[in-house]
């Protein structure tokens, strides 16, 4: 099967965003101020150069797909927001937007992964191939969030349109909505939020 060009591009962009955030954190530890377009472009090019290093005849980014075979749109949105905040101070996703994403990530992971592994009689993965209950649920959730002014609603719509465009190698909507990294990040973020709130009280 030929990998769609968009999926190849995403396989580079996602780890590049991760490396840019890590490099910026390292620069701050070294007493630099990684802020502005110059730092963003510079660290982005360094990250891209690393991901282009050939390993077994393939760029490193493509080799990494053996470990992380897809990046959900929700995780990409968090990474893009992290880069925006790090280099430009622009908050694309506010605290309430991120909290809604984390709740969704935990609920989706708790519901999806055990059932997809055969625990129970329902396979939720089957609902992601064609229009059905999952699409209605995502659409209604996105609409309600947007009525409340929550930007997570926009992210959900982006995931849906990415599915329509066939951006990822998978044709299943679930792969656009969640992935293992997003699930564990969501769990960690919610736990940290609860612990922080309990300490404040």
Buried (B, 14 or more C-beta within 10 A) or exposed (E): EEEBEBBBEBBBBBBBBBBBBEBBEEBEEEEEEBBEEEBBEBBBEBBBEBBEEEEEEEBBBBBBBEEBBBBBBBBBBBBBBBBBBBBBEEEBBBEBBBBBBBBBBBEBBEBBBEBBEEEEEEEBBEBBEEEEEBBEEBBEBBEEBBEEEBBBBBBBBBBBEBBEEEBBBBEBBBBBBBBBBBBEBBBEBBEEBEEEEEEEE
